[in-house]
Amino acid sequence: MGRHKAVLLAVFLIAGCREAATLTLADGGQQDLRDYRGRWLVVNYFAEWCVPCLRELPLLNELAQTAEPAVLAVSFDSMPSQALQKLIARYDMQMPVVAKLAGHWPFERPRVLPTTFIINPQGELASQHQGELKAEDIASLAEQYWGQVR
């Protein structure tokens, strides 16, 4: 029985050693996934060269103004801070914009843009949407996950 406890303890220690899911905002601020515990979180990957990404920004801006969910826009491309700040201003991005994700997130970096991940209040992946979000997609996600948008 002692050996089983030792193995179980080792498993918990190894699992607990994962690097925390952190993010660096475009303005240099730091946060981590735990900051969003208890809330639904929409994580949207975008790029300046991705036309569908830019078309869905007004919907994401509108969503970011609601009480639930929290919205993060993640730059797919590594960009210098000043260039990212100009992009944020040009498209009037109302949500926090992430320059870099690090650590263990409940999803992998997408291969298709735009891609949107829905993270539940426990920090787990609930859903993902590939392709441009439309108003009906957001309404459906709201109904299924966090309730009415407005």
N, C-alpha and C positions, 0 to 999 in steps of 0.2 A: 504493500500500500504506500509506503514511503517513496518508492521509486516513481509511482504514478503521480504523486503530488509534485515531485521534483520536475518531471516532464511537463506537467501542466503549468507549473510556475515558469519554466523556461519558455513555453509557448506564449504565455501572457507577457513576459518581459520582451521577447522578440517583437511581438505585435505592438507593444507600447513604444518601441524604439523608432517607429516610423517618423519621418520628418513631418512636422506639422504643416498643414496646408496654409501657405501664406501668400500674400499678394502685395505688390508694390504698385501704388497708384501713380498716375501720370504726374502728379505734383510731388512725388517722392514719399508720400505718406505710406505707412505700413499697416496692414491689417492681417487677420487670419480668418479662416473659415469659421472658427468658434465665435467670432464676433457676430455671426448671423444665426447662431443657434436660437431655436424658438421661432424663426421666421422662414417663410418660403423665400427662395433666392432664385432669380433668373440670371443666368450667366450667358451672355451673348458674345460670340466671337465675330469680329468684323475686320475689314481691311479697307484702306483708302481706295484701292483699285477695284474693290468688289461693288459693282453697281447695285445688286440686290441688297447688300449690307447697308448701303447709304439710303436706299429707298425705305427700309424698315426703321430707320432711326426716329422719325417722328412718332411712330407707334410706341417705340421703346421709351422715348422721352415722356409720352403721355402716361405710360405704365409706371415710370419712375416717380411720377407725381402722386401716385396713389399710396395709401397706407400699407398695402400688402400687394405684391411681394416687394422685396428689395431687388434692385436691378444693378447688375455690373456689366459694363461693356469691356471686353478684353481685346486689345490690339493683337491681331494675328502676327503682325510683323514687328520686329524690334525696331523701334524708332527712337532717335534722340528726343529727350524731354521737350525741347523747344518745338520740334516738328509736331510732336503729339499734342502739345498745348495749342498750336495753331489749328490743327485738325479739329480739336474739341470746340474751339471758338467758331470755326467756319461752319460746322454743322450743328452748333448750339446744343451740344450734348449735355443733357440735364442729369444724367446718372454718373456715378463715379466711373472713371475710365482707368482700366488696369493696364499698366505697361508690362508687368511680368507676374506670372504665377509660379510658385515653387512648392515643393513638398508633395504630399499625397492628397490629391484632389479625387473626388469620386467619379472622375471621367478622364479620358485621354484627350490630348490635343486633337482637335478635329482635322480631318483631311479635306472636308468640303466646307465652303463658306456660302452664306452664313450658316452657323450652327448655334443653336440655343439649348442650354441645359437647364433643367428644372431640378433644384436641390430642395429636399424636404426640410422641415424644421429640425430634424435630427442630423442633418448634414449628409444625407445619403442621396444618391441620384434617383429621382423619381421618374424622369422622362427626358427625352431629347427630341429636338425638332431640327431636321436638316432642310435648308432652303429658306427662302424669304418668308418671314412672318407676315401674315395678313391679319386684318382686324378680327376675322372669324376664328383664326388660330388662337389669338390671345383670348378671345371670349371662351373658346372651348377649354383652353388650359385653366383659365380662371374658374370656370364651372367645375372642372374636374379636380383642381388642386386647392387653390387658396380662396375660393368664393368669388363673389361679384367684384368686378374691377371698380365700379363706382356705385 
